[in-house]
Amino acid sequence: MNDQQIQIFTSEDGQAHLEVTLEQETVWLSQAQMAELFGKDVRTVNEHISNVYAEAELEKEGTIRKFRIVRQEGKRQVQREIDHYNLDAIISVGYRVKSHRGVQFRKWATQVLKEHLVHGYTLNQRRLTERGIEFEQAVSLLSRTLTNQGLVSPEGEAVARVISDYARSWSLLQGYDEQQLAELNIKQPGMHSLELEEALKAIRELKQTLIAKGEATELFGQVRGDGLTSALATIEQGFGDELFYPNVATRAAHLLYFVIKNHPLADGNKRCGSFLFLWYLRRNAALLARPVEQLINDNTLVALALLVAESLPDQKTLMIRLIEHFILLR
């Protein structure tokens, strides 16, 4: 090999000055070098290496590589293809071998690992700080939702998928690049509103269906105060020609949030909020880029409703943006 880089490992007793090859971001040692490093003979090292592979601790592929080296054999120098083992294999042997040098190596390897972990954690914390706390909020919310709701499957998987899908969306990536989450400022004239009376009628019909299935009681959908009236009116508000919620996505997102978080009904706020959310989207389907069923499936809707329910008050903007980015507009 050309342009070999050299790293020297020195044990506490000042011995074992080893030349090792750095290639493809790892270290490669031959069995002879490992024997010198750990203060054991080559046969012992070979035995440990054989056990590492036999026990499937590591796979041979990717951890063994042949290097051509020049070595002295009697009075002549010859080139040989010699097996070298990467850092994973070296560490595996190092944690198996019993010798004073092996103990020293384990202390050294553990300290290096600890430094990398601490350094990596510090970098990650700095990146989160630079980009704001939005991602931390999302992760915290995910954890709390899974714990409080006792979700395992399929709802728990759906909640995790919401966060995963969101993290992959172009809007979040753009928001991370700009250290903010993009706000949907698209203006869509001609949106169809949802009137209170028709909403109440639909909730009553939903209630009867659920009662027949044994999934609701008489408390389901009973109005408390004017919370539902306020939610439906608020999403339609504006000042002059400027609408506070200028598109279907932001209106539907706020409607879902208001019904779930403000508890305008005696029971069934999550289910009624989800029902009205889908109804509003379907009523304005002509303004969506895809059919509602392709944007929000059942599992996603359950996940969004649970995340809203578990969110903290200061996470309102996070939740609204999260919901908005599942709704693709024309």
C-alpha positions as CSV (number, residue, x, y, z in Angstrom):
1,M,0.0,0.0,0.0
2,N,1.1,3.5,-0.7
3,D,0.9,6.6,1.5
4,Q,0.5,4.5,4.7
5,Q,-0.3,6.6,7.8
6,I,1.3,5.6,11.0
7,Q,-0.3,5.5,14.5
8,I,1.8,4.6,17.5
9,F,0.2,2.9,20.5
10,T,2.4,3.1,23.6
11,S,1.5,1.0,26.7
12,E,2.1,2.3,30.2
13,D,5.4,0.4,30.5
14,G,6.7,2.3,27.4
15,Q,6.8,-0.8,25.2
16,A,4.7,-2.1,22.3
17,H,5.4,0.8,19.8
18,L,3.2,-0.5,17.0
19,E,3.0,0.8,13.5
20,V,-0.6,0.4,12.3
21,T,-2.2,1.1,9.0
22,L,-5.1,3.6,8.8
23,E,-7.3,2.7,5.9
24,Q,-11.0,3.4,5.2
25,E,-11.3,5.2,8.6
26,T,-10.2,2.2,10.7
27,V,-7.1,0.5,12.0
28,W,-5.7,-2.7,10.6
29,L,-3.3,-5.0,12.5
30,S,-1.9,-8.4,11.6
31,Q,-2.0,-11.3,14.1
32,A,1.7,-10.8,14.8
33,Q,1.1,-7.1,15.7
34,M,-1.9,-8.0,17.9
35,A,0.3,-10.6,19.7
36,E,2.9,-7.9,20.4
37,L,0.2,-5.5,21.5
38,F,-1.4,-7.8,24.0
39,G,1.7,-9.6,25.1
40,K,0.6,-13.0,23.9
41,D,1.8,-15.4,21.3
42,V,0.3,-15.6,17.8
43,R,-1.4,-18.9,18.5
44,T,-3.4,-17.4,21.3
45,V,-4.4,-14.4,19.2
46,N,-5.4,-16.8,16.4
47,E,-7.6,-18.8,18.8
48,H,-9.4,-15.7,20.0
49,I,-10.0,-14.5,16.5
50,S,-11.4,-17.9,15.5
51,N,-13.8,-17.8,18.5
52,V,-14.9,-14.2,17.6
53,Y,-16.1,-15.5,14.2
54,A,-17.3,-18.8,15.3
55,E,-19.6,-17.2,17.9
56,A,-20.8,-14.7,15.3
57,E,-19.7,-11.7,17.3
58,L,-18.3,-10.4,14.0
59,E,-18.6,-11.3,10.3
60,K,-15.4,-12.0,8.5
61,E,-16.5,-9.9,5.5
62,G,-15.4,-6.3,6.1
63,T,-13.3,-7.1,9.2
64,I,-10.4,-8.9,7.4
65,R,-8.3,-7.5,4.6
66,K,-5.1,-8.6,3.0
67,F,-2.2,-6.2,2.8
68,R,1.0,-6.8,0.9
69,I,4.0,-6.4,3.2
70,V,7.7,-6.9,2.9
71,R,9.3,-9.0,5.6
72,Q,12.6,-10.6,6.3
73,E,12.8,-14.4,5.9
74,G,16.3,-15.6,6.6
75,K,18.7,-13.7,4.5
76,R,16.2,-12.4,2.0
77,Q,13.3,-10.0,1.9
78,V,10.0,-11.3,0.5
79,Q,6.6,-9.8,-0.2
80,R,3.6,-11.6,1.3
81,E,-0.2,-11.1,1.4
82,I,-0.9,-11.1,5.1
83,D,-4.4,-11.0,6.8
84,H,-5.0,-7.8,8.7
85,Y,-7.9,-7.2,11.1
86,N,-9.9,-4.0,11.6
87,L,-10.6,-2.1,14.8
88,D,-13.7,-4.1,15.6
89,A,-11.7,-7.4,15.5
90,I,-8.8,-5.8,17.5
91,I,-11.2,-4.6,20.2
92,S,-13.0,-8.0,20.3
93,V,-9.7,-9.8,20.9
94,G,-8.5,-7.1,23.3
95,Y,-11.5,-7.7,25.5
96,R,-10.9,-11.5,25.5
97,V,-7.2,-11.8,26.0
98,K,-6.0,-12.2,29.6
99,S,-2.7,-10.3,30.1
100,H,-1.5,-7.1,31.8
101,R,-1.1,-5.6,28.3
102,G,-4.7,-6.6,27.5
103,V,-5.9,-4.8,30.6
104,Q,-4.0,-1.7,29.6
105,F,-5.5,-1.9,26.1
106,R,-9.1,-2.2,27.5
107,K,-8.6,0.9,29.7
108,W,-7.2,2.8,26.7
109,A,-10.1,1.6,24.4
110,T,-12.8,2.4,27.0
111,Q,-11.4,5.9,27.5
112,V,-11.3,6.6,23.8
113,L,-14.8,5.3,23.4
114,K,-16.0,7.5,26.3
115,E,-14.3,10.6,24.8
116,H,-16.0,9.9,21.4
117,L,-19.4,9.5,23.1
118,V,-19.1,12.7,25.2
119,H,-17.7,14.6,22.2
120,G,-20.5,13.3,19.9
121,Y,-23.1,14.2,22.5
122,T,-21.7,17.7,22.9
123,L,-21.8,18.2,19.1
124,N,-25.4,17.0,18.9
125,Q,-26.5,19.2,21.7
126,R,-24.8,22.2,20.0
127,R,-26.6,21.4,16.7
128,L,-29.9,21.2,18.4
129,T,-29.3,24.5,20.1
130,E,-28.3,26.1,16.8
131,R,-31.5,24.8,15.2
132,G,-33.8,25.7,18.0
133,I,-35.7,23.3,20.3
134,E,-38.2,22.1,17.7
135,F,-36.7,18.7,17.2
136,E,-36.3,18.2,20.9
137,Q,-39.9,19.1,21.4
138,A,-41.0,16.6,18.9
139,V,-38.9,13.8,20.4
140,S,-40.1,14.7,23.9
141,L,-43.7,14.7,22.8
142,L,-43.3,11.4,21.1
143,S,-41.8,9.8,24.2
144,R,-44.5,11.2,26.5
145,T,-47.3,10.1,24.2
146,L,-46.1,6.6,23.9
147,T,-45.6,6.4,27.7
148,N,-48.9,8.0,28.8
149,Q,-51.0,6.2,26.2
150,G,-49.3,2.8,26.8
151,L,-49.1,2.4,23.0
152,V,-47.4,-0.7,21.6
153,S,-49.1,-1.4,18.3
154,P,-50.4,-0.5,15.8
155,E,-51.1,3.0,17.2
156,G,-47.7,3.3,18.8
157,E,-46.1,2.4,15.5
158,A,-48.3,5.0,13.8
159,V,-47.1,7.7,16.2
160,A,-43.5,6.9,15.6
161,R,-44.2,6.9,11.8
162,V,-45.7,10.4,12.0
163,I,-42.5,11.7,13.5
164,S,-40.4,9.7,11.0
165,D,-42.4,10.9,8.0
166,Y,-42.3,14.4,9.3
167,A,-38.5,14.3,9.7
168,R,-38.2,13.1,6.1
169,S,-40.5,15.9,4.6
170,W,-38.9,18.6,2.6
171,S,-40.5,21.2,4.8
172,L,-38.8,20.0,7.9
173,L,-35.4,19.7,6.1
174,Q,-35.9,23.2,4.8
175,G,-36.9,24.4,8.3
176,Y,-33.8,22.8,9.8
177,D,-31.5,24.4,7.1
178,E,-33.1,27.8,7.9
179,Q,-33.2,27.2,11.6
180,Q,-37.0,27.5,11.5
181,L,-40.0,25.5,10.3
182,A,-41.6,26.8,7.2
183,E,-45.0,28.4,7.6
184,L,-47.6,27.7,5.0
185,N,-48.6,31.1,3.7
186,I,-50.4,29.9,0.6
187,K,-53.7,31.8,0.1
188,Q,-56.6,29.8,-1.1
189,P,-59.8,31.7,-1.9
190,G,-63.1,29.9,-2.2
191,M,-62.8,27.7,0.8
192,H,-66.1,26.1,2.0
193,S,-66.8,26.7,5.7
194,L,-68.3,24.3,8.2
195,E,-71.4,25.5,9.9
196,L,-72.2,24.8,13.5
197,E,-75.6,23.2,12.9
198,E,-74.4,20.8,10.3
199,A,-71.4,19.9,12.5
200,L,-73.7,19.1,15.4
201,K,-76.0,17.0,13.3
202,A,-73.0,15.0,12.0
203,I,-71.7,14.5,15.5
204,R,-75.1,13.2,16.6
205,E,-75.2,10.7,13.7
206,L,-71.6,9.6,14.6
207,K,-72.7,9.2,18.2
208,Q,-75.6,6.9,17.3
209,T,-73.3,4.8,15.2
210,L,-70.8,4.4,18.0
211,I,-73.4,3.7,20.6
212,A,-74.8,0.9,18.4
213,K,-71.3,-0.6,18.3
214,G,-70.9,-0.2,22.1
215,E,-68.1,2.4,21.6
216,A,-69.7,5.5,23.1
217,T,-72.2,6.6,25.8
218,E,-74.8,9.3,26.0
219,L,-72.1,11.8,27.1
220,F,-70.4,11.5,23.7
221,G,-70.6,14.7,21.7
222,Q,-72.6,16.7,24.3
223,V,-71.7,20.3,23.9
224,R,-70.1,22.2,26.8
225,G,-70.3,26.0,26.6
226,D,-69.5,27.7,23.3
227,G,-66.1,26.0,22.6
228,L,-67.2,24.3,19.4
229,T,-68.9,27.5,18.1
230,S,-65.7,29.4,18.8
231,A,-63.5,26.8,17.1
232,L,-65.6,26.9,13.9
233,A,-65.8,30.7,13.9
234,T,-62.2,31.3,14.7
235,I,-60.8,29.4,11.7
236,E,-62.9,31.6,9.4
237,Q,-61.8,34.9,10.9
238,G,-59.7,37.7,9.3
239,F,-59.2,41.4,9.2
240,G,-60.3,43.2,6.1
241,D,-59.3,41.1,3.1
242,E,-56.6,39.3,5.1
243,L,-57.6,35.9,6.5
244,F,-55.9,34.8,9.7
245,Y,-56.0,31.2,8.4
246,P,-55.5,31.6,4.6
247,N,-55.6,28.0,3.4
248,V,-57.3,24.6,4.0
249,A,-54.2,23.1,5.7
250,T,-53.9,25.7,8.4
251,R,-57.7,25.8,9.0
252,A,-58.1,22.1,9.3
253,A,-55.0,21.9,11.6
254,H,-56.4,24.6,13.9
255,L,-59.8,23.0,13.9
256,L,-58.3,19.6,15.0
257,Y,-56.2,21.3,17.7
258,F,-59.0,23.5,19.1
259,V,-61.5,20.7,19.4
260,I,-59.0,18.3,21.1
261,K,-57.2,20.8,23.4
262,N,-60.2,23.1,24.4
263,H,-62.5,20.2,25.2
264,P,-65.7,21.7,23.9
265,L,-67.5,18.4,24.3
266,A,-68.3,16.4,27.4
267,D,-66.8,13.3,25.9
268,G,-65.2,12.2,22.6
269,N,-63.2,15.3,21.8
270,K,-60.4,13.4,20.0
271,R,-62.8,11.4,17.9
272,C,-65.1,14.3,17.1
273,G,-62.1,16.6,16.4
274,S,-60.7,14.0,14.0
275,F,-64.1,13.5,12.4
276,L,-64.6,17.2,11.8
277,F,-61.0,17.5,10.6
278,L,-61.5,14.9,7.9
279,W,-64.9,16.4,7.0
280,Y,-63.5,19.8,6.5
281,L,-60.7,18.5,4.3
282,R,-63.2,16.5,2.2
283,R,-65.4,19.6,1.9
284,N,-62.5,21.4,0.4
285,A,-61.0,18.5,-1.5
286,A,-60.8,20.5,-4.7
287,L,-58.0,22.6,-3.1
288,L,-55.9,19.6,-2.1
289,A,-53.1,18.1,-4.2
290,R,-54.3,14.6,-3.5
291,P,-57.4,12.8,-2.2
292,V,-57.8,13.0,1.5
293,E,-57.3,9.3,2.0
294,Q,-53.9,9.5,0.4
295,L,-52.8,12.3,2.7
296,I,-54.2,11.2,6.0
297,N,-54.8,7.5,6.6
298,D,-56.5,6.1,9.7
299,N,-53.3,5.3,11.6
300,T,-51.8,8.8,10.9
301,L,-55.0,10.5,12.1
302,V,-55.0,8.5,15.3
303,A,-51.3,9.4,15.8
304,L,-51.9,13.1,15.2
305,A,-54.9,13.2,17.6
306,L,-52.9,11.5,20.3
307,L,-49.9,13.8,19.8
308,V,-52.1,16.9,20.0
309,A,-53.8,15.6,23.2
310,E,-50.4,15.0,24.8
311,S,-48.8,18.2,23.7
312,L,-48.0,21.0,26.1
313,P,-49.5,24.5,25.6
314,D,-46.2,26.0,24.4
315,Q,-46.0,23.3,21.7
316,K,-49.1,24.6,19.9
317,T,-47.1,26.0,16.9
318,L,-45.2,22.8,16.6
319,M,-48.4,20.7,16.5
320,I,-50.1,23.0,14.0
321,R,-47.1,22.9,11.7
322,L,-46.8,19.2,12.1
323,I,-50.4,18.7,11.0
324,E,-50.2,21.2,8.2
325,H,-47.3,19.4,6.5
326,F,-49.3,16.3,6.0
327,I,-51.8,18.3,3.9
328,L,-50.5,18.9,0.5
329,L,-52.2,21.9,-1.2
330,R,-52.7,22.7,-4.8
